[in-house]
């Protein structure tokens, strides 16, 4: 079961930024760490790098970040499951299906924390909080995944504490999330009302 902590940690990180996880693991594999060959393929790293750059921009723009999160509700858990299954297949110490379920469910939970937190932050009138939060997430993912390559058990504990803390914070942000959803629904209604019928009648 030695791969279990790394599967959990990569799942948590994938729920926040799946492309960064693929990119980091692939680069670690290229410099000699024990990482599945699939993650080291040049085409995988190129695609992950391009998508990471797109996310780095989208993640820092108010409301665009929430649209991006919505689009990645399926992508991030699937990425967590895929990475978990690859890691398990590489080590042979954990069944692929079990690792995929663990990585995918952990990624879904951390994605929920991220998406919900962003909705709450988007109720704030200033855009700086989005930028600061995005930088903190990027650094957190990079730091924890890097730490996991050398100390997987300790990194898994850190990821578990961050996930539990994020879920707890999310409970306190429920009212702000509801406000965000109401505001978005009102904007949609105004957009429908402002539409001019075509052809004009």
Secondary structure, DSSP 8 states (H G I E B T S, - for coil): -TTHHHHHHHHHHHHHHHHHHHHHHHHHHHTT----GGGG-HHHHHHHHHHHHHHHHHTTSTTHHHHHHHHTTTHHHHHHHHHHHHHHHHH-SS-HHHHHHHHHHHHHHHHHHHHHHHHHHTTSS-SHHHHHHHHHHHHHHHHHHHHHHH-HHHHHHHHHHHHHHHHHHHHHTHHHHHHHHHHHHHHHHHHHHH---SS--
